[in-house]
Amino acid sequence: MKTGYLTHSDYDLHITPDGHPEQVDRLNVINERLSKLDFNDLEKILSPMGTYDQVTLCHPREYVDYIKNSCPPVGSVSLDGDTHVNSGSFNAAMRAVGSICEAVDLVVNRNLQNAFCASRPPGHHAEKAKPMGFCLFGTIAIAAKYAMKTHGLSRVAIIDFDVHHGNGTQNLVWDDPNIMFVSSQQIPLWPGTGERHETGAFNNIINYPLNPDMDGQDLIEAYKKEILPKIAEFEPEMLFISAGFDAHVNDPLANLNFTTNDFKILTKLLCKFADTYCKGRVVSTLEGGYDLPSLRECVDAHVKVLMEHAK
C-alpha cells in the first residue's frame, strides 16, 4: 500500500493579511517539494469538500454558519487578533475537514497505509464555538470522531507536537473517554494552556510542557520512556498526528531547538508504534511551521518516514 498526499488549490484562496505568519506560501513550498521525483510513489489526491455532518461532529451548526457568514465577499475580516477570513476561507476550512475525513476512509478501508493532509487553515486551536489562533474548525478532532462514528473504531489517539498547545483539540475531546490526546508544547507560550494537570474528564489527556530552549532529544526520550507506554495502555486503533513544525530552531514564533532530524525520529517512533498497535493506520495533518525553508525540510522528512512505513 501507499502513502496518500491530500491537498487542493482552494487552500490558496484563504488569504491572510500581509506579514501574517500563516500564509499561502506555506503550502506552496510543501507542494513544490512533494512534487519531486523522490515522492513519485505518493498517492496524490485532491481534497474533497467537507460536509456539515462531518463538521458538526465537533461544532454546533450555529457556529459553522457563523464562520460561513463572517466571510466577506470582498476584503478580509478579523475574527480575533490572529484569525482572519476572506471570501475563500470557509471553503478552504471545509475542504480541510473533507480532506482528513477522506484520508480516514482511505486508510481504514486499506486503500492507503497512511496519509498526510497538506491543508490550511490549520485546526488545533479552534474550540467548540470559538475560532482562535489562525484556526476555524477542529480538523483533527473531527477526524477522530468521524473514524469512530463512521468506521466503528473503539479508541483513537491524537498526537500533537506543534510548539503551541492544541487547546482546541483538548477542548473538543476533553470529555470523550475513547479519544486520547497527547500534546507537547513550549510553556510559557501562547495560548497559555497545556499544563500537566490538564488531564481531561477521563484521564484521556497527556500534556507534556517543554521549557524554552529545549531540544528535540528531550521530547524523544520522553516519548520512549513515558508517553508511548501510556498510549499503549490505552490501546488505540488508529493514530492521528497534528504535525506542527514550529518547534524547529529556526521558527520565528517560539524558542525551542528542534532540528529536522528530531522530527524525523519522532515520526519514526510514532509510525513504529502504529505498526505495533494500530495496524499501521496513521493520518497526519499540517498544523504550524512558519519558517518556510525549515517547514519544507521537516515535511520532506515527515512524509518520507510515512512512505517508508507504507512499503
Backbone torsions as a table, in degrees:
resi	resn	phi	psi	omega
1	MET	NA	166.6	-174.6
2	LYS	-114.8	171.8	170.0
3	THR	-93.3	132.8	176.5
4	GLY	-89.9	145.7	175.4
5	TYR	-127.5	108.7	-174.7
6	LEU	-108.9	126.4	177.5
7	THR	-157.8	176.6	-177.3
8	HIS	-163.7	148.5	179.9
9	SER	-69.3	-18.1	177.9
10	ASP	-60.4	-24.6	179.1
11	TYR	-63.8	-26.3	178.8
12	ASP	-69.5	-17.0	-177.1
13	LEU	-85.7	-6.4	170.5
14	HIS	-87.6	100.2	-170.8
15	ILE	-109.1	124.3	178.9
16	THR	-98.9	162.7	-177.9
17	PRO	-62.4	157.8	177.0
18	ASP	-54.7	134.9	178.9
19	GLY	85.8	-6.1	178.7
20	HIS	-71.8	136.3	-176.6
21	PRO	-67.6	-29.7	-177.8
22	GLU	-91.5	87.1	-169.6
23	GLN	-116.8	163.2	179.7
24	VAL	-55.9	-36.3	-176.0
25	ASP	-62.1	-18.8	177.4
26	ARG	-59.3	-46.7	178.8
27	LEU	-76.0	-29.6	179.1
28	ASN	-60.2	-44.1	-178.5
29	VAL	-70.3	-32.6	177.6
30	ILE	-69.0	-47.7	-179.5
31	ASN	-62.5	-37.7	178.1
32	GLU	-63.9	-42.5	-178.1
33	ARG	-69.6	-41.7	-175.5
34	LEU	-79.9	2.0	173.7
35	SER	-91.5	-3.6	-177.2
36	LYS	-73.4	166.8	-173.7
37	LEU	-59.1	-35.4	-176.1
38	ASP	-72.2	-1.6	175.1
39	PHE	-114.3	19.8	-179.1
40	ASN	-60.7	-28.0	-177.5
41	ASP	-80.9	-4.3	174.9
42	LEU	-66.0	140.1	173.0
43	GLU	-88.8	103.3	-174.6
44	LYS	-86.4	126.9	-172.3
45	ILE	-133.4	134.3	175.1
46	LEU	-76.4	129.9	-179.6
47	SER	-64.0	125.3	175.2
48	PRO	-77.0	164.3	176.5
49	MET	-74.6	136.7	175.7
50	GLY	-72.7	166.7	-178.6
51	THR	-115.9	161.6	175.4
52	TYR	-63.0	-35.0	178.4
53	ASP	-61.0	-36.8	178.4
54	GLN	-71.2	-51.0	-175.3
55	VAL	-63.4	-36.8	-177.0
56	THR	-78.2	3.4	167.1
57	LEU	-63.7	-24.3	-179.2
58	CYS	-123.6	-28.9	-172.8
59	HIS	-118.2	142.1	175.2
60	PRO	-62.7	147.8	178.5
61	ARG	-55.5	-37.1	-179.0
62	GLU	-62.8	-36.3	178.4
63	TYR	-69.1	-42.3	178.9
64	VAL	-60.5	-43.2	177.8
65	ASP	-64.5	-36.8	177.3
66	TYR	-60.3	-45.4	178.2
67	ILE	-62.4	-45.3	-179.8
68	LYS	-60.1	-46.4	-175.9
69	ASN	-75.6	-15.6	178.4
70	SER	-80.2	-16.8	-176.8
71	CYS	-79.6	113.8	-175.1
72	PRO	-78.5	153.0	177.4
73	PRO	-67.9	-26.4	-179.6
74	VAL	-136.2	141.6	177.9
75	GLY	75.9	-161.4	-179.3
76	SER	-136.6	160.5	-179.9
77	VAL	-129.5	140.5	176.9
78	SER	-94.4	121.0	176.5
79	LEU	-84.5	-27.6	168.7
80	ASP	-153.7	-169.7	-176.4
81	GLY	-63.7	-21.7	-175.7
82	ASP	-113.5	-22.7	-166.3
83	THR	-107.9	116.4	-175.0
84	HIS	-120.9	147.3	177.3
85	VAL	-131.4	150.2	174.6
86	ASN	-135.8	-166.1	-174.2
87	SER	-63.7	-24.4	-178.0
88	GLY	-97.6	-1.3	-170.7
89	SER	-70.8	-41.3	-177.3
90	PHE	-63.9	-46.8	179.6
91	ASN	-63.4	-38.1	178.3
92	ALA	-62.9	-45.7	-179.1
93	ALA	-66.7	-38.7	177.2
94	MET	-66.7	-37.0	179.0
95	ARG	-70.1	-31.9	174.9
96	ALA	-62.1	-38.5	176.1
97	VAL	-66.8	-46.9	179.1
98	GLY	-61.1	-35.5	-179.2
99	SER	-62.8	-49.9	-175.3
100	ILE	-73.7	-30.2	175.3
101	CYS	-70.2	-36.5	174.2
102	GLU	-63.4	-40.7	177.4
103	ALA	-60.8	-41.2	176.6
104	VAL	-58.9	-48.2	179.8
105	ASP	-56.4	-47.7	-174.8
106	LEU	-68.1	-36.8	-179.0
107	VAL	-75.6	-46.3	-179.1
108	VAL	-65.2	-36.2	179.6
109	ASN	-81.8	4.2	174.9
110	ARG	67.7	24.3	170.1
111	ASN	-80.3	-25.2	174.9
112	LEU	-134.7	153.9	173.1
113	GLN	-79.2	-43.7	-178.9
114	ASN	-154.4	177.4	-176.1
115	ALA	-156.6	152.4	173.3
116	PHE	-125.4	127.7	179.1
117	CYS	-105.1	114.2	175.0
118	ALA	-94.8	93.8	-174.9
119	SER	-135.2	163.5	174.0
120	ARG	-156.5	153.0	1.7
121	PRO	-66.6	158.5	175.5
122	PRO	-67.6	-179.5	-171.2
123	GLY	-135.1	-16.0	-163.4
124	HIS	-77.0	-3.0	174.5
125	HIS	-98.5	-12.0	-177.5
126	ALA	-72.3	123.5	178.2
127	GLU	-92.6	-175.8	-171.2
128	LYS	-55.6	-43.7	-179.3
129	ALA	-137.0	38.5	-175.5
130	LYS	-150.9	116.1	171.4
131	PRO	-72.8	151.0	-174.5
132	MET	-167.8	143.5	170.1
133	GLY	53.8	49.8	179.7
134	PHE	78.1	-5.4	-167.7
135	CYS	-108.6	142.3	179.8
136	LEU	-110.4	-45.8	-179.8
137	PHE	-126.1	145.0	-179.1
138	GLY	-78.8	75.0	-168.5
139	THR	-52.9	-50.2	-172.3
140	ILE	-75.3	-32.1	175.0
141	ALA	-67.1	-38.9	175.3
142	ILE	-58.6	-46.4	-178.4
143	ALA	-62.4	-39.7	179.3
144	ALA	-62.8	-45.6	178.8
145	LYS	-68.3	-35.4	178.0
146	TYR	-63.2	-41.6	-179.6
147	ALA	-61.2	-38.7	-179.5
148	MET	-75.8	-43.2	-177.2
149	LYS	-70.5	-43.5	-173.1
150	THR	-83.8	-36.7	-172.9
151	HIS	-111.3	0.2	174.5
152	GLY	73.8	19.2	176.0
153	LEU	-67.9	143.8	-175.9
154	SER	-86.5	-38.8	-177.0
155	ARG	-146.3	141.3	175.7
156	VAL	-137.0	160.2	178.8
157	ALA	-126.3	142.9	176.4
158	ILE	-116.1	126.1	176.7
159	ILE	-109.7	127.2	-178.0
160	ASP	-125.1	108.4	178.0
161	PHE	-108.8	18.6	169.4
162	ASP	-60.2	147.6	-176.3
163	VAL	-69.7	-22.9	177.1
164	HIS	-96.3	138.8	-177.8
165	HIS	-59.5	136.7	177.3
166	GLY	-79.8	66.6	-176.0
167	ASN	-60.8	-35.2	-179.9
168	GLY	-67.1	-47.7	177.1
169	THR	-58.8	-44.2	178.8
170	GLN	-59.1	-44.0	178.9
171	ASN	-60.5	-38.0	-174.2
172	LEU	-81.1	-21.8	-178.5
173	VAL	-115.4	5.0	-174.3
174	TRP	-49.7	-43.7	-174.7
175	ASP	-108.9	28.1	176.6
176	ASP	-109.5	106.3	-176.2
177	PRO	-69.0	-10.5	-176.3
178	ASN	-99.8	3.1	176.3
179	ILE	-122.4	120.7	171.5
180	MET	-95.0	132.5	178.3
181	PHE	-119.1	124.8	179.6
182	VAL	-120.6	122.7	-177.0
183	SER	-133.2	130.3	173.3
184	SER	-113.9	132.7	-173.4
185	GLN	-154.0	151.7	174.8
186	GLN	-70.0	134.4	174.1
187	ILE	-137.2	127.9	6.2
188	PRO	-80.5	143.1	176.1
189	LEU	-174.8	151.6	174.9
190	TRP	-53.8	141.1	8.6
191	PRO	-91.8	9.5	175.2
192	GLY	88.3	7.9	177.4
193	THR	-114.4	177.2	176.5
194	GLY	102.8	26.7	176.0
195	GLU	-78.0	160.5	-175.8
196	ARG	-60.0	-30.7	-176.5
197	HIS	-73.8	-8.0	177.5
198	GLU	-84.7	94.4	-169.7
199	THR	-117.5	3.1	177.7
200	GLY	84.6	165.0	-177.4
201	ALA	-68.2	-23.1	-176.5
202	PHE	-125.2	27.0	-177.5
203	ASN	58.8	32.6	-175.0
204	ASN	-100.4	10.0	-179.0
205	ILE	-126.2	133.2	175.3
206	ILE	-120.3	117.4	173.3
207	ASN	-107.2	132.7	-178.8
208	TYR	-124.7	92.5	-178.8
209	PRO	-68.2	143.9	178.8
210	LEU	-118.2	129.7	178.0
211	ASN	-73.4	149.2	175.0
212	PRO	-53.1	143.7	178.6
213	ASP	77.3	2.1	174.3
214	MET	-68.3	152.2	177.0
215	ASP	-106.8	176.1	-173.7
216	GLY	-66.8	-25.9	-178.6
217	GLN	-62.3	-33.4	177.9
218	ASP	-60.9	-45.0	-179.2
219	LEU	-71.5	-38.8	178.7
220	ILE	-59.4	-44.6	178.3
221	GLU	-64.9	-37.6	178.0
222	ALA	-64.1	-39.3	177.3
223	TYR	-63.7	-43.2	-178.2
224	LYS	-64.5	-45.4	-169.4
225	LYS	-93.3	-28.4	-170.3
226	GLU	-123.1	-50.3	-168.4
227	ILE	-78.2	-51.4	-177.6
228	LEU	-61.4	-39.3	175.7
229	PRO	-59.7	-36.3	178.3
230	LYS	-68.8	-39.0	177.7
231	ILE	-65.9	-38.1	179.3
232	ALA	-61.0	-38.5	177.8
233	GLU	-62.4	-30.5	-179.9
234	PHE	-74.2	-24.6	177.8
235	GLU	58.0	59.0	177.9
236	PRO	-71.2	151.1	178.7
237	GLU	-98.9	-6.3	177.8
238	MET	-157.2	148.4	-178.0
239	LEU	-117.6	129.4	174.8
240	PHE	-112.0	141.9	-179.9
241	ILE	-123.1	120.6	166.5
242	SER	-85.9	97.6	-170.5
243	ALA	-91.5	88.1	172.2
244	GLY	-102.6	135.5	-174.7
245	PHE	-113.9	25.2	-177.6
246	ASP	-88.0	5.8	168.2
247	ALA	-82.7	-1.9	179.6
248	HIS	-62.2	144.5	-176.5
249	VAL	-57.6	-27.5	-177.9
250	ASN	-91.4	-2.4	-176.2
251	ASP	-73.0	136.8	-175.5
252	PRO	-79.8	-10.8	-172.5
253	LEU	-100.4	6.5	-178.4
254	ALA	-153.2	-175.1	-173.4
255	ASN	-134.9	35.2	175.5
256	LEU	-99.8	170.9	-172.0
257	ASN	-123.9	38.5	177.7
258	PHE	-70.6	147.7	173.9
259	THR	-108.5	168.5	175.6
260	THR	-58.4	-39.0	-179.7
261	ASN	-65.6	-32.1	176.2
262	ASP	-61.4	-44.0	178.1
263	PHE	-65.5	-35.0	177.2
264	LYS	-63.1	-47.4	-179.5
265	ILE	-63.9	-42.8	-180.0
266	LEU	-62.2	-41.7	177.6
267	THR	-63.6	-39.2	177.4
268	LYS	-61.7	-43.3	178.9
269	LEU	-60.0	-43.5	-177.9
270	LEU	-68.8	-40.0	178.7
271	CYS	-67.8	-39.2	177.3
272	LYS	-63.5	-41.0	176.4
273	PHE	-60.4	-45.8	-179.5
274	ALA	-63.4	-36.6	176.9
275	ASP	-60.1	-37.3	-176.7
276	THR	-79.8	-40.8	-169.5
277	TYR	-112.3	-19.0	-169.8
278	CYS	-126.1	20.1	-177.3
279	LYS	57.2	27.2	178.8
280	GLY	75.9	8.8	-174.2
281	ARG	-80.5	109.4	-179.7
282	VAL	-132.9	131.3	170.2
283	VAL	-125.4	122.9	-177.3
284	SER	-116.3	143.9	176.7
285	THR	-136.0	146.2	-177.7
286	LEU	-70.1	133.8	170.3
287	GLU	-114.6	-106.2	-176.2
288	GLY	-93.3	-173.1	-175.4
289	GLY	126.3	106.9	-165.8
290	TYR	-125.1	-3.2	168.4
291	ASP	-93.7	112.1	-168.0
292	LEU	-61.8	-44.6	178.8
293	PRO	-61.4	-43.1	-179.8
294	SER	-72.8	-32.4	175.6
295	LEU	-61.0	-45.5	178.6
296	ARG	-59.9	-45.4	-179.8
297	GLU	-63.8	-43.4	-175.8
298	CYS	-68.5	-41.4	177.6
299	VAL	-65.5	-39.8	174.8
300	ASP	-53.1	-51.7	-177.8
301	ALA	-66.0	-42.5	-178.3
302	HIS	-61.3	-48.2	-176.6
303	VAL	-70.8	-35.5	177.7
304	LYS	-62.6	-37.0	176.5
305	VAL	-66.2	-43.1	176.1
306	LEU	-56.7	-42.4	-179.6
307	MET	-65.4	-38.8	178.1
308	GLU	-60.9	-36.0	-178.4
309	HIS	-85.0	-3.0	176.7
310	ALA	-95.2	-2.8	-176.7
311	LYS	-86.2	NA	NA
